[in-house]
Each structure stands twice: as structure tokens, then as C-alpha cells.
């Protein structure tokens, strides 16, 4: 992975979400998700007052380096929003964010890497403590996407 890849991916994610507006709880303003190229623990919704919402966080987390074959790696991408509405509003909003991020598949080039076809996603908290898929801690909502890349490292 190159610095250029990190810049391209961050820019693409910002572009995909720039027209989406979600509530920023501390200010009451409607803002686009902040795109953060680092993966931290999901904010503690009960103690942080939603200051980090809305967000898109991402980071390569697993991969393989090869001598004569393309480098392959996966990027995990988390999105989070806060809604002042009801559960139905929150579900619609997190799906809007997830669908916008999923459009990354429409332009797979990240030279020298390429996004592999088929972007997996999940809605809800991907946490073993939450046993029901899709569960959301209203008024906070989360999604996760899994991006697979391959390419030759050119430096």
C-alpha cells in the first residue's frame, strides 16, 4: 500500500459521502461524515455525547505480500451516524450511508491497486456481545463494509 493509495481512498470516500447530511449531536448542525483514515474502537455512545458522529473510518487490516504475484489486502470501513428521529429514520439513514459507500464499486481503480468486485457489507454493530444481526443502539447507527484490493506495488 502506498501513500497515494491512502490519499485516493480517503478522497473517494469523502466524495461519495459529501452530499449526505447527518446530525452532529453536540452542535445540532447537519454535516457530512468526517472521513478518518484510522480505525479506533467504536465511540462509546453512552459517554461521548455523539461528538464523533457522523463518521467514516477505514484502515487496511489484513493482506498478503508476494514476490511475483499481486499484493492482496482488505480494508475495513466503518460508518456511524446519529439520528434525532425514530428507529425507522435511523435505519433509513444508515442504509443511505451504506449505499453511498457501496458505490465505491462503480470505479474500482486505485492505481496501482484495483478494488475486487463484490463489496460485502453489514448493518448493525459487528460485536460478539450483540447476538442479533442488524441491532442498533438507537439513536446511534452503524454499518461496516469490507473492501478487497489487489495490485502490484510500484515505488
VOSETOR-626549 format. One record per atom (N, C-alpha, C, O): residue in three letters; atom name; x, y, z. Coordinates in pm, 1 decimal. Each point is the difference from the previous one (the first is absolute). Example, Ala and Ser with C-alpha at 12.3 -4.5 7.8 and 13.67 -1.06 7.14 Angstrom:
<recs>
REC residuo atomo       xx       yy       zz
REC     ALA     N   1319.0   -569.0    780.0
REC     ALA    CA    -89.0    119.0      0.0
REC     ALA     C     90.0    120.0      0.0
REC     ALA     O    103.6     -1.9     66.5
REC     SER     N   -138.6    106.9   -138.5
REC     SER    CA     82.0    119.0      6.0
REC     SER     C    -77.0    109.0     73.0
REC     SER     O     50.9    110.8     16.9
</recs>
This chain:
<recs>
REC residuo atomo       xx       yy       zz
REC     UNK     N     83.7   -116.2      0.0
REC     UNK    CA    -83.7    116.2      0.0
REC     UNK     C     88.9    123.5      0.0
REC     UNK     O    102.0      4.7     68.8
REC     UNK     N   -140.7     91.4   -144.1
REC     UNK    CA     79.5    120.6    -14.1
REC     UNK     C    -71.9    119.1     62.2
REC     UNK     O   -120.0     -4.5     26.8
REC     UNK     N    196.2    110.6     -4.8
REC     UNK    CA    -61.2    124.0     48.6
REC     UNK     C   -105.5     47.5    -98.8
REC     UNK     O   -104.0     52.7     39.5
REC     UNK     N    131.2    -71.5   -167.1
REC     UNK    CA    -95.6     41.4   -103.3
REC     UNK     C   -131.1    -77.4     14.4
REC     UNK     O   -107.7     57.7    -15.4
REC     UNK     N    115.7   -187.5     44.7
REC     UNK    CA   -121.1    -79.3     20.3
REC     UNK     C    -81.3     56.8    116.5
REC     UNK     O   -121.4     16.7    -11.0
REC     UNK     N    188.3     12.7    122.1
REC     UNK    CA    -70.5     53.7    116.5
REC     UNK     C    -70.3    130.9    -35.0
REC     UNK     O   -113.9     23.1     40.5
REC     UNK     N    182.4     61.7   -115.7
REC     UNK    CA    -58.8    127.7    -40.8
REC     UNK     C   -118.1    -21.7    -94.3
REC     UNK     O   -104.7     62.5     16.5
REC     UNK     N    121.0   -150.9   -115.7
REC     UNK    CA   -108.0    -27.7    -95.5
REC     UNK     C   -124.2    -54.8     69.4
REC     UNK     O   -111.8     43.4    -27.7
REC     UNK     N    131.9   -137.9    116.8
REC     UNK    CA   -114.5    -61.0     67.8
REC     UNK     C    -70.2    101.6     89.9
REC     UNK     O   -122.8      8.6     -1.1
REC     UNK     N    198.5     67.7     78.1
REC     UNK    CA    -61.2    102.0     85.1
REC     UNK     C    -78.2    102.6    -80.8
REC     UNK     O   -110.6     38.9     37.6
REC     UNK     N    168.7      4.4   -148.7
REC     UNK    CA    -68.0     96.8    -86.9
REC     UNK     C   -126.9    -58.3    -60.6
REC     UNK     O   -102.1     68.1     -9.1
REC     UNK     N    108.7   -195.1    -32.6
REC     UNK    CA   -117.5    -63.5    -61.5
REC     UNK     C   -112.8    -14.0    101.5
REC     UNK     O   -116.1     25.7    -31.9
REC     UNK     N    149.6    -66.1    152.6
REC     UNK    CA   -102.6    -14.6    103.8
REC     UNK     C    -63.6    135.5     33.4
REC     UNK     O   -121.3      9.1     19.0
REC     UNK     N    202.5     94.0    -12.3
REC     UNK    CA    -53.7    133.9     26.1
REC     UNK     C    -92.5     43.4   -113.5
REC     UNK     O   -104.7     60.2     24.2
REC     UNK     N    143.0    -90.5   -146.5
REC     UNK    CA    -82.6     37.0   -115.2
REC     UNK     C   -133.9    -75.4      0.2
REC     UNK     O   -104.2     57.1    -32.1
REC     UNK     N    108.6   -183.7     67.9
REC     UNK    CA   -122.4    -81.2      1.7
REC     UNK     C    -99.6     46.1    106.7
REC     UNK     O   -120.3    -22.0    -13.7
REC     UNK     N    169.7     85.1    118.6
REC     UNK    CA    -87.4     36.7    112.0
REC     UNK     C    -21.5    150.9     13.7
REC     UNK     O    -69.4     44.2     91.5
REC     UNK     N    127.3     34.2   -180.3
REC     UNK    CA     -5.2    146.8     16.5
REC     UNK     C   -141.0     57.2     -4.0
REC     UNK     O    -25.4    103.5     61.5
REC     UNK     N    -67.3   -168.2   -132.6
REC     UNK    CA   -136.1     52.4    -11.1
REC     UNK     C    -94.4    -54.7    106.9
REC     UNK     O   -117.3     37.2      4.0
REC     UNK     N    167.4   -124.7     82.0
REC     UNK    CA    -82.1    -54.4    108.7
REC     UNK     C     15.3     88.9    122.3
REC     UNK     O    111.2     37.4     37.1
REC     UNK     N   -221.7     -4.4     24.3
REC     UNK    CA      3.6     82.9    120.2
REC     UNK     C    -67.2    -74.0    114.7
REC     UNK     O   -112.6    -48.4    -12.0
REC     UNK     N    184.7     40.8    123.8
REC     UNK    CA    -50.2    -64.7    119.6
REC     UNK     C     23.4     93.1    118.5
REC     UNK     O     84.4     89.5     -4.4
REC     UNK     N   -160.1   -112.8    108.5
REC     UNK    CA      8.4     84.7    118.0
REC     UNK     C    131.8    -19.3     74.0
REC     UNK     O     42.8   -112.7     24.7
REC     UNK     N     21.0    224.2     10.3
REC     UNK    CA    116.9     -0.9     87.9
REC     UNK     C    -52.4     38.7    138.4
REC     UNK     O    -25.6    118.0     24.0
REC     UNK     N      9.0   -213.9     67.9
REC     UNK    CA    -70.8     24.8    125.8
REC     UNK     C     46.7    119.8     82.3
REC     UNK     O    -84.6     75.2     48.3
REC     UNK     N    215.0    -53.6    -29.8
REC     UNK    CA     38.4    112.3     86.4
REC     UNK     C    -38.5    138.0    -55.4
REC     UNK     O    -29.6     91.5     76.8
REC     UNK     N     30.0    -76.7   -209.6
REC     UNK    CA    -27.0    131.9    -58.0
REC     UNK     C   -142.1     14.2    -52.1
REC     UNK     O    -49.0    111.6    -17.4
REC     UNK     N    -18.4   -224.8     -7.9
REC     UNK    CA   -132.5      4.0    -58.7
REC     UNK     C      1.6     28.7   -149.5
REC     UNK     O   -105.7     12.0    -62.0
REC     UNK     N    225.5     -0.8      3.4
REC     UNK    CA     14.1     28.6   -142.7
REC     UNK     C    -12.6   -128.3    -81.6
REC     UNK     O     29.4   -109.1     48.8
REC     UNK     N    -73.2    123.6   -172.8
REC     UNK    CA      1.6   -110.8    -94.8
REC     UNK     C    131.9      6.4    -75.7
REC     UNK     O     30.9    101.1    -63.0
REC     UNK     N     47.3   -209.4     69.0
REC     UNK    CA    133.2     -1.9    -60.2
REC     UNK     C     21.3   -130.5    -75.9
REC     UNK     O    -65.5   -100.6     27.0
REC     UNK     N    157.8    104.3   -122.0
REC     UNK    CA     42.8   -122.1    -69.3
REC     UNK     C     89.1    -79.8     94.2
REC     UNK     O     63.8     57.0     88.6
REC     UNK     N    -59.1   -188.6   -107.1
REC     UNK    CA     87.3    -80.7     86.8
REC     UNK     C    146.2     41.4    -13.8
REC     UNK     O     48.1     27.0   -110.1
REC     UNK     N     20.4    -22.5    221.6
REC     UNK    CA    144.4     21.1     -4.5
REC     UNK     C     65.3   -131.7    -40.1
REC     UNK     O    -36.0   -105.7     51.8
REC     UNK     N    131.0    111.6   -142.8
REC     UNK    CA     69.9   -119.2    -47.8
REC     UNK     C    134.0     -5.8     70.8
REC     UNK     O     81.2     92.0     -9.1
REC     UNK     N    -59.5   -202.7     80.4
REC     UNK    CA    117.7    -14.4     85.3
REC     UNK     C     75.6   -125.1    -42.5
REC     UNK     O    -54.8   -110.2      3.6
REC     UNK     N    179.1    126.7    -43.3
REC     UNK    CA     82.3   -112.7    -43.2
REC     UNK     C     67.9    -68.4    115.6
REC     UNK     O    121.9    -17.3     -0.9
REC     UNK     N   -198.1    -21.8     99.7
REC     UNK    CA     51.4    -73.3    115.0
REC     UNK     C   -117.4    -77.0     60.1
REC     UNK     O   -114.4     44.8     -7.2
REC     UNK     N    142.5   -157.6     64.7
REC     UNK    CA   -106.4    -80.0     59.3
REC     UNK     C     19.4     -2.2    150.9
REC     UNK     O    100.0    -50.6     51.0
REC     UNK     N   -196.4    105.6     18.1
REC     UNK    CA     -1.3      0.3    145.7
REC     UNK     C   -120.7    -79.8     46.5
REC     UNK     O    -85.1    -38.7    -80.0
REC     UNK     N     78.7     14.9    209.0
REC     UNK    CA   -121.5    -60.4     53.6
REC     UNK     C   -118.1     87.9    -35.1
REC     UNK     O     12.3    122.4     -5.4
REC     UNK     N   -126.1   -184.0    -18.3
REC     UNK    CA   -121.9     76.1    -24.8
REC     UNK     C    -25.2     89.1    121.4
REC     UNK     O     17.3    -44.5    113.5
REC     UNK     N    -57.8    169.4   -135.7
REC     UNK    CA    -23.7     89.2    114.9
REC     UNK     C   -100.0    -59.8     98.0
REC     UNK     O    -93.0    -70.9    -38.5
REC     UNK     N    114.1    100.8    164.1
REC     UNK    CA    -93.1    -42.4    104.4
REC     UNK     C   -118.7     95.6     -3.3
REC     UNK     O     10.9    114.6     43.5
REC     UNK     N   -121.1   -160.6    -93.7
REC     UNK    CA   -114.7     88.3    -21.2
REC     UNK     C    -54.2     57.8    129.4
REC     UNK     O    -53.3    111.0      0.3
REC     UNK     N     65.7   -183.2    108.3
REC     UNK    CA    -60.2     47.6    124.4
REC     UNK     C     84.6    106.1     70.1
REC     UNK     O    -51.0     71.1     86.6
REC     UNK     N    178.6    -58.9   -121.8
REC     UNK    CA     85.8     91.7     74.3
REC     UNK     C     55.8    114.6    -82.9
REC     UNK     O     46.1     98.4     57.8
REC     UNK     N    -48.0   -106.4   -189.2
REC     UNK    CA     67.8    101.4    -79.3
REC     UNK     C    -93.0    102.4    -62.5
REC     UNK     O     46.7     91.5    -67.9
REC     UNK     N   -174.9   -104.2     88.5
REC     UNK    CA    -91.2     99.6    -50.4
REC     UNK     C     -5.1     14.2   -150.4
REC     UNK     O    -51.3     99.7    -50.8
REC     UNK     N    103.0   -196.4    -21.0
REC     UNK    CA    -10.4      1.1   -145.1
REC     UNK     C     94.3     93.8    -71.3
REC     UNK     O    -23.2     30.3   -117.0
REC     UNK     N    129.3     18.0    181.6
REC     UNK    CA     88.7     97.8    -61.2
REC     UNK     C     67.5    -51.4   -127.1
REC     UNK     O     33.4     80.0    -87.4
REC     UNK     N    -12.7   -210.2     74.5
REC     UNK    CA     67.3    -53.6   -117.5
REC     UNK     C    -95.7    -30.5   -115.4
REC     UNK     O     45.1    -28.9   -110.9
REC     UNK     N   -173.4     34.9    134.5
REC     UNK    CA    -98.2    -34.0   -103.2
REC     UNK     C    -33.8    123.4    -82.7
REC     UNK     O     -3.2    109.6     55.9
REC     UNK     N    -21.5   -121.4   -183.2
REC     UNK    CA     10.8   -119.4    -83.5
REC     UNK     C    145.5    -22.5    -42.5
REC     UNK     O     78.4     94.6     -7.8
REC     UNK     N    -43.5   -219.8    -19.3
REC     UNK    CA    137.3    -30.4    -39.8
REC     UNK     C      5.2   -115.1    -98.8
REC     UNK     O    -92.9    -79.8    -12.5
REC     UNK     N    206.8     74.7    -57.8
REC     UNK    CA     40.6   -114.5    -81.2
REC     UNK     C    145.7    -23.6     36.3
REC     UNK     O     84.2     87.5    -20.3
REC     UNK     N    -54.3   -203.3     73.0
REC     UNK    CA    136.9    -36.0     37.9
REC     UNK     C     43.6   -118.8    -83.6
REC     UNK     O    -80.9    -86.7    -33.0
REC     UNK     N    207.4     82.9     -0.9
REC     UNK    CA     48.7   -110.9    -81.7
REC     UNK     C    147.3    -24.7     26.6
REC     UNK     O     73.7     89.3     41.8
REC     UNK     N    -33.0   -212.7    -67.3
REC     UNK    CA    140.0    -36.2     12.1
REC     UNK     C     21.7   -139.4    -58.8
REC     UNK     O    -81.3    -89.6     22.5
REC     UNK     N    190.5     70.4    -97.9
REC     UNK    CA     34.3   -136.3    -42.1
REC     UNK     C     28.1    -83.4    125.0
REC     UNK     O     66.8     45.6     92.8
REC     UNK     N   -118.8   -168.4    -91.8
REC     UNK    CA     16.7    -78.4    123.1
REC     UNK     C     55.3   -139.3    -20.3
REC     UNK     O     44.0    -62.1     96.8
REC     UNK     N    -44.3     10.3   -218.2
REC     UNK    CA     56.7   -131.8    -23.8
REC     UNK     C     41.4     -7.3   -146.0
REC     UNK     O    -63.5     60.5    -86.4
REC     UNK     N    170.3   -134.9     58.8
REC     UNK    CA     44.0    -11.1   -137.5
REC     UNK     C    113.5    -98.7    -16.9
REC     UNK     O     38.8    -70.1     93.4
REC     UNK     N     13.0     66.4   -213.8
REC     UNK    CA    111.5    -89.1    -33.5
REC     UNK     C     95.3     73.3    -92.6
REC     UNK     O    -42.2     64.3    -96.0
REC     UNK     N    172.2    -74.6    125.7
REC     UNK    CA    102.0     52.6    -90.1
REC     UNK     C     59.2   -116.2    -76.8
REC     UNK     O     27.9   -105.4     57.2
REC     UNK     N     -8.8    124.4   -186.6
REC     UNK    CA     56.5   -104.5    -85.8
REC     UNK     C    116.2     57.2    -78.7
REC     UNK     O      4.9    119.6    -28.7
REC     UNK     N     88.5   -207.0     -5.7
REC     UNK    CA    115.3     40.9    -78.2
REC     UNK     C    -37.8     19.1   -147.0
REC     UNK     O     37.0    100.5    -60.7
REC     UNK     N   -109.7   -195.2      3.8
REC     UNK    CA    -30.1      3.9   -143.5
REC     UNK     C   -149.3     -1.4    -29.8
REC     UNK     O    -40.4    -22.3   -114.1
REC     UNK     N    -39.1     45.3    212.5
REC     UNK    CA   -145.3      3.0    -19.7
REC     UNK     C    -51.7    131.4     58.6
REC     UNK     O     69.6     64.9     78.1
REC     UNK     N   -188.9    -26.6   -114.8
REC     UNK    CA    -53.7    126.0     52.7
REC     UNK     C    -17.0     -3.0    151.9
REC     UNK     O    -36.2   -102.2     58.3
REC     UNK     N     62.9    215.4      3.3
REC     UNK    CA    -30.0     17.6    141.2
REC     UNK     C   -151.4     -0.8     14.5
REC     UNK     O    -71.5     60.5    -79.8
REC     UNK     N     23.9   -129.3    182.0
REC     UNK    CA   -143.0     -3.3     26.2
REC     UNK     C    -23.0     44.1    143.7
REC     UNK     O     72.7    -39.2     91.3
REC     UNK     N   -175.5    121.8    -73.1
REC     UNK    CA    -30.4     45.6    135.4
REC     UNK     C   -146.2     39.4      8.4
REC     UNK     O    -66.5     24.0   -100.8
REC     UNK     N     18.8    -18.1    224.0
REC     UNK    CA   -138.3     39.6     25.2
REC     UNK     C     -2.0    126.7     84.6
REC     UNK     O     84.6     21.1     86.9
REC     UNK     N   -182.9     61.2   -115.1
REC     UNK    CA    -23.7    121.6     76.5
REC     UNK     C   -134.5    -16.2     68.4
REC     UNK     O    -99.1    -37.5    -62.7
REC     UNK     N     97.1     65.7    190.0
REC     UNK    CA   -126.0      0.9     72.6
REC     UNK     C    -42.9    145.8     12.3
REC     UNK     O     81.3     88.1     28.0
REC     UNK     N   -208.5    -64.8    -49.2
REC     UNK    CA    -52.3    135.8     -5.4
REC     UNK     C   -123.1      5.3     90.5
REC     UNK     O    -96.3    -73.6    -21.7
REC     UNK     N     99.2    159.4    121.8
REC     UNK    CA   -113.0     14.8     92.0
REC     UNK     C    -66.3    135.5    -20.3
REC     UNK     O     67.5    101.3    -18.5
REC     UNK     N   -199.6   -100.4     22.2
REC     UNK    CA    -75.9    123.6     -5.0
REC     UNK     C    -89.2      9.4    121.9
REC     UNK     O    -52.5   -100.9     47.2
REC     UNK     N     35.2    221.1      3.6
REC     UNK    CA    -86.9     19.7    115.4
REC     UNK     C    -74.3    131.8    -10.4
REC     UNK     O     55.2    100.9    -43.9
REC     UNK     N   -180.8   -103.4     84.7
REC     UNK    CA    -82.8    120.3     -0.8
REC     UNK     C    -80.9      7.8    128.6
REC     UNK     O    -14.5    -98.4     72.5
REC     UNK     N    -37.6    217.2    -45.9
REC     UNK    CA    -92.7     25.5    108.8
REC     UNK     C   -128.5     51.4    -63.2
REC     UNK     O      5.1     78.9    -94.3
REC     UNK     N   -119.3   -122.1    144.3
REC     UNK    CA   -126.2     52.6    -51.0
REC     UNK     C    -79.2     61.9    114.1
REC     UNK     O     -2.0    -52.1    111.5
REC     UNK     N    -62.9    163.4   -141.0
REC     UNK    CA    -89.9     59.0     98.7
REC     UNK     C   -141.5    -52.2    -20.3
REC     UNK     O    -91.5     33.8     75.2
REC     UNK     N     74.7   -116.9   -178.2
REC     UNK    CA   -131.4    -54.7    -30.5
REC     UNK     C    -25.2   -131.0     71.1
REC     UNK     O     64.1    -31.7    100.1
REC     UNK     N   -158.5    -43.8   -153.6
REC     UNK    CA    -34.9   -128.4     59.2
REC     UNK     C     85.2   -112.0    -59.7
REC     UNK     O     90.4     25.9    -79.5
REC     UNK     N   -118.9   -148.4    117.5
REC     UNK    CA     77.1   -115.3    -46.5
REC     UNK     C     -7.5    -14.3   -151.7
REC     UNK     O    100.4    -31.3    -63.9
REC     UNK     N   -216.4     53.5      6.4
REC     UNK    CA    -13.6    -10.0   -146.0
REC     UNK     C     87.7    103.6    -69.4
REC     UNK     O     62.3    -29.8   -101.9
REC     UNK     N    -57.0    151.3    156.5
REC     UNK    CA     86.3    104.0    -56.9
REC     UNK     C    146.3    -42.0      6.3
REC     UNK     O     73.7     14.9    -97.5
REC     UNK     N    -32.2    -66.8    210.9
REC     UNK    CA    138.2    -44.8     16.4
REC     UNK     C     35.6   -111.4    -96.7
REC     UNK     O    108.2      0.1    -58.9
REC     UNK     N   -199.9    -95.9     42.4
REC     UNK    CA     26.1   -109.1    -94.2
REC     UNK     C     12.5     51.1   -142.6
REC     UNK     O     87.2    -44.9    -74.4
REC     UNK     N   -173.0    138.0     35.5
REC     UNK    CA      8.8     56.2   -134.9
REC     UNK     C    130.0     77.4    -18.3
REC     UNK     O     63.9     -9.8   -104.8
REC     UNK     N    -24.6     86.6    205.9
REC     UNK    CA    122.6     79.3    -10.7
REC     UNK     C    124.5    -87.4    -11.1
REC     UNK     O     87.4     27.9    -82.1
REC     UNK     N    -77.9   -133.2    163.4
REC     UNK    CA    120.5    -84.2     -8.0
REC     UNK     C      3.2    -75.7   -131.8
REC     UNK     O    108.0    -26.6    -52.8
REC     UNK     N   -224.1     -8.6     -1.2
REC     UNK    CA     -1.7    -63.5   -131.8
REC     UNK     C     42.1     98.3   -108.5
REC     UNK     O     67.8    -38.5    -95.2
REC     UNK     N   -107.1    164.6    108.3
REC     UNK    CA     45.3    100.8    -96.8
REC     UNK     C    151.9     12.9      3.0
REC     UNK     O     63.5      7.6   -105.2
REC     UNK     N     -5.0     -5.1    223.9
REC     UNK    CA    145.4      8.7     11.5
REC     UNK     C     66.0   -123.9    -58.9
REC     UNK     O     95.9     11.1    -76.3
REC     UNK     N   -146.4   -128.5    111.0
REC     UNK    CA     57.2   -125.4    -50.1
REC     UNK     C     -8.7     -7.7   -152.9
REC     UNK     O     95.6    -41.1    -65.6
REC     UNK     N   -208.7     80.0      9.9
REC     UNK    CA    -17.0     -3.4   -145.8
REC     UNK     C     94.3     98.9    -68.2
REC     UNK     O     56.1    -31.2   -105.0
REC     UNK     N    -38.0    148.8    162.6
REC     UNK    CA     92.1     98.3    -57.8
REC     UNK     C    142.3    -54.1      1.0
REC     UNK     O     71.8     12.5    -99.3
REC     UNK     N    -30.5    -72.5    210.5
REC     UNK    CA    133.8    -57.5      8.2
REC     UNK     C     15.9   -117.6    -95.7
REC     UNK     O    107.6    -19.0    -56.7
REC     UNK     N   -212.4    -59.6     38.0
REC     UNK    CA      5.1   -114.3    -90.7
REC     UNK     C     21.7     38.8   -145.1
REC     UNK     O     42.2    -82.7    -80.8
REC     UNK     N    -70.4    207.1     47.3
REC     UNK    CA     22.6     46.5   -137.5
REC     UNK     C    147.6      6.0    -35.1
REC     UNK     O     35.6     28.3   -114.4
REC     UNK     N     50.0    -54.4    211.4
REC     UNK    CA    143.2     -6.8    -27.3
REC     UNK     C     29.0   -108.5   -104.0
REC     UNK     O     99.3      7.6    -72.3
REC     UNK     N   -186.4   -108.4     65.2
REC     UNK    CA     18.3   -110.3    -95.7
REC     UNK     C    -16.3     45.4   -144.7
REC     UNK     O     45.5    -69.0    -91.3
REC     UNK     N   -109.4    183.3     68.8
REC     UNK    CA    -22.7     47.3   -136.1
REC     UNK     C    126.3     51.7    -67.0
REC     UNK     O      4.7     11.1   -122.5
REC     UNK     N     96.8     20.6    200.3
REC     UNK    CA    126.4     49.3    -54.7
REC     UNK     C    112.8    -68.5     77.2
REC     UNK     O     49.4     55.7     98.0
REC     UNK     N     -7.5   -175.7   -140.3
REC     UNK    CA     90.7    -81.5     80.6
REC     UNK     C    148.4     36.4     -8.7
REC     UNK     O     81.2    -63.4     67.3
REC     UNK     N    -43.6    161.4   -146.2
REC     UNK    CA    141.0     31.2    -16.6
REC     UNK     C     58.2     84.1    112.2
REC     UNK     O    -51.9    107.0     32.0
REC     UNK     N    159.1   -155.5     27.0
REC     UNK    CA     77.8     70.7    101.2
REC     UNK     C    147.1    -27.2    -29.0
REC     UNK     O     70.6    -58.4     82.3
REC     UNK     N    -26.0    100.1   -197.3
REC     UNK    CA    132.7    -36.0    -51.4
REC     UNK     C    107.8     10.4    107.9
REC     UNK     O      8.2    101.7     68.9
REC     UNK     N     73.9   -204.7    -53.3
REC     UNK    CA     10.7   -119.4    -84.6
REC     UNK     C    -89.8   -115.7     44.8
REC     UNK     O     18.9   -113.5    -43.7
REC     UNK     N   -115.4    141.8    129.7
REC     UNK    CA    -87.2   -104.6     50.6
REC     UNK     C   -137.4      9.4    -63.6
REC     UNK     O    -38.5    103.4    -54.6
REC     UNK     N    -34.3   -213.0     62.7
REC     UNK    CA   -135.7     -3.1    -53.6
REC     UNK     C    -91.4    -66.2    102.6
REC     UNK     O     33.5   -103.0     58.6
REC     UNK     N   -148.8    164.2    -38.5
REC     UNK    CA   -100.9    -56.4     88.2
REC     UNK     C    -60.9   -121.8    -67.6
REC     UNK     O    -45.9      7.9   -114.0
REC     UNK     N     45.7   -119.7    183.8
REC     UNK    CA    -61.3   -121.3    -55.4
REC     UNK     C   -151.3     14.7      1.1
REC     UNK     O    -56.5     67.4     86.1
REC     UNK     N     -7.4   -130.4   -181.5
REC     UNK    CA   -145.2      8.0    -11.1
REC     UNK     C    -65.3    -73.1    116.8
REC     UNK     O     45.1   -106.5     41.9
REC     UNK     N   -149.8    165.0      8.2
REC     UNK    CA    -73.3    -59.6    111.7
REC     UNK     C     40.0     63.5    131.5
REC     UNK     O     94.2    -45.8     64.6
REC     UNK     N   -163.8    149.8    -24.1
REC     UNK    CA     27.3     67.1    126.8
REC     UNK     C   -101.7    -51.2    102.1
REC     UNK     O   -120.0     24.8    -11.6
REC     UNK     N    170.7    -96.5    111.4
REC     UNK    CA    -88.2    -51.1    105.3
REC     UNK     C    -29.6    111.7     99.7
REC     UNK     O     81.7     89.9     20.1
REC     UNK     N   -199.3    -96.5     41.9
REC     UNK    CA    -35.0     98.4    101.3
REC     UNK     C    -84.3    -65.7    107.6
REC     UNK     O    -56.7   -107.5    -19.6
REC     UNK     N     49.7    174.7    133.7
REC     UNK    CA    -91.6    -41.1    105.7
REC     UNK     C    -55.9    126.5     64.1
REC     UNK     O     66.1    103.6      6.9
REC     UNK     N   -187.8   -115.5     38.6
REC     UNK    CA    -66.7    109.0     69.4
REC     UNK     C    -14.9    -43.9    145.2
REC     UNK     O    -41.4   -112.8     26.7
REC     UNK     N     73.9    199.0     65.2
REC     UNK    CA     -8.0    -33.3    141.2
REC     UNK     C    138.0     -4.0     61.6
REC     UNK     O    100.5     22.5    -67.4
REC     UNK     N    -96.7    -50.9    193.5
REC     UNK    CA    127.2     -2.9     71.2
REC     UNK     C     65.3   -137.3    -18.5
REC     UNK     O    -53.9   -100.6     46.1
REC     UNK     N    169.6     95.7   -112.9
REC     UNK    CA     70.0   -128.0    -15.2
REC     UNK     C     76.8    -32.2    127.6
REC     UNK     O    123.0      4.5      2.0
REC     UNK     N   -194.6    -36.2    102.3
REC     UNK    CA     57.1    -23.0    131.7
REC     UNK     C    -59.5   -129.2     54.2
REC     UNK     O   -121.8    -17.3     -2.4
REC     UNK     N    205.9    -74.0     51.5
REC     UNK    CA    -52.0   -128.1     50.3
REC     UNK     C   -101.4     14.4    112.7
REC     UNK     O    -82.1    -89.4     20.4
REC     UNK     N     86.1    200.3     53.1
REC     UNK    CA    -96.3     19.4    108.8
REC     UNK     C   -141.5     21.0    -52.5
REC     UNK     O    -97.3    -28.6     69.8
REC     UNK     N     85.9     78.5   -192.8
REC     UNK    CA   -130.7     21.4    -61.1
REC     UNK     C    -27.7   -121.6    -87.5
REC     UNK     O     55.0    -11.8   -109.5
REC     UNK     N   -138.2    -76.9    156.5
REC     UNK    CA    -20.5   -127.7    -68.2
REC     UNK     C    -97.5      8.5   -115.3
REC     UNK     O     -2.8    -89.8    -84.2
REC     UNK     N    -77.0    194.5     77.5
REC     UNK    CA    -97.7     12.7   -107.5
REC     UNK     C     58.4     83.6   -113.4
REC     UNK     O     32.9    116.7     21.2
REC     UNK     N    -19.4   -173.0   -140.2
REC     UNK    CA     53.2     77.8   -112.6
REC     UNK     C    -87.4    122.5    -25.1
REC     UNK     O   -122.7     -6.6      7.6
REC     UNK     N    187.2    116.4    -37.0
REC     UNK    CA    -71.4    121.9    -33.8
REC     UNK     C    -41.7     85.1    117.4
REC     UNK     O    -58.4    106.6    -19.3
REC     UNK     N     87.3   -151.4    142.8
REC     UNK    CA    -43.9     77.3    115.8
REC     UNK     C     73.5    133.8      3.8
REC     UNK     O    118.8      8.0    -31.1
REC     UNK     N   -190.5     95.3     69.3
REC     UNK    CA     55.1    134.7      6.2
REC     UNK     C    -30.9     59.1    137.6
REC     UNK     O   -109.7    -19.3     52.2
REC     UNK     N    205.0     90.8      6.5
REC     UNK    CA    -25.6     63.8    129.7
REC     UNK     C    -62.3    138.8    -20.3
REC     UNK     O     66.6    101.9     18.2
REC     UNK     N   -194.1    -99.2    -55.8
REC     UNK    CA    -69.0    126.4    -29.5
REC     UNK     C     31.7    103.3    107.1
REC     UNK     O     -9.0    -32.0    118.5
REC     UNK     N     45.5    153.6   -154.5
REC     UNK    CA     -9.6     68.1   -129.1
REC     UNK     C    126.2     -6.6    -85.3
REC     UNK     O     14.1     77.8    -94.4
REC     UNK     N     78.9   -170.0    126.1
REC     UNK    CA    123.6    -16.5    -76.0
REC     UNK     C    -14.4   -119.8    -93.4
REC     UNK     O    -56.1   -102.8     38.1
REC     UNK     N    107.2    116.5   -160.9
REC     UNK    CA    -14.4   -105.2   -100.6
REC     UNK     C    134.7    -21.4    -68.5
REC     UNK     O     76.7     94.2    -20.5
REC     UNK     N    -49.3   -220.6    -14.5
REC     UNK    CA    130.5    -36.3    -53.5
REC     UNK     C    -10.6    -90.4   -121.5
REC     UNK     O    -95.5    -76.2    -15.2
REC     UNK     N    195.2     86.5    -70.6
REC     UNK    CA     14.9    -93.7   -111.6
REC     UNK     C    148.4    -32.2    -15.1
REC     UNK     O     86.4     72.8     48.9
REC     UNK     N    -59.3   -181.4   -116.4
REC     UNK    CA    137.9    -42.8    -25.3
REC     UNK     C      7.3    -55.2   -140.9
REC     UNK     O    -87.0    -76.1    -42.6
REC     UNK     N    191.7    114.9    -30.1
REC     UNK    CA     24.7    -52.1   -134.0
REC     UNK     C    137.6    -64.1     -2.8
REC     UNK     O     90.6     40.3     72.9
REC     UNK     N    -76.7   -140.5   -158.0
REC     UNK    CA    125.1    -73.6    -14.0
REC     UNK     C     45.3     12.5   -144.5
REC     UNK     O    -67.8    -47.9    -90.9
REC     UNK     N    180.9    111.5     69.3
REC     UNK    CA     51.9     24.9   -133.7
REC     UNK     C    124.7    -84.9    -21.6
REC     UNK     O     88.5     -3.6     85.4
REC     UNK     N    -81.5    -65.1   -200.0
REC     UNK    CA    115.9    -83.3    -32.6
REC     UNK     C     71.8     62.4   -118.8
REC     UNK     O    -61.8     33.3   -101.1
REC     UNK     N    193.4    -18.0    114.6
REC     UNK    CA     82.7     60.8   -103.3
REC     UNK     C    111.5    -94.8    -42.1
REC     UNK     O     42.2    -86.7     76.5
REC     UNK     N      4.2    104.9   -198.6
REC     UNK    CA    116.0    -73.2    -50.2
REC     UNK     C     73.6     90.8    -95.9
REC     UNK     O    -60.2     85.4    -65.1
REC     UNK     N    190.8   -104.3     56.8
REC     UNK    CA     80.3     77.4    -93.1
REC     UNK     C    147.3    -13.1     30.0
REC     UNK     O     39.8    -51.7    104.4
REC     UNK     N     39.9     98.9   -196.9
REC     UNK    CA    144.4     -3.1     15.7
REC     UNK     C     45.4    130.1     61.4
REC     UNK     O    -35.3    108.0    -47.3
REC     UNK     N    113.3   -118.7    152.0
REC     UNK    CA     52.6    118.1     67.3
REC     UNK     C    108.2     63.1    -88.2
REC     UNK     O    102.0    -62.9    -28.1
REC     UNK     N   -124.0    183.7    -14.2
REC     UNK    CA     95.3     70.6    -86.7
REC     UNK     C     56.7    119.9     75.5
REC     UNK     O    -70.7     98.4     21.8
REC     UNK     N    195.0   -105.8     17.3
REC     UNK    CA     64.5    114.3     67.2
REC     UNK     C    137.1     22.8    -57.0
REC     UNK     O     70.3     91.3     43.2
</recs>
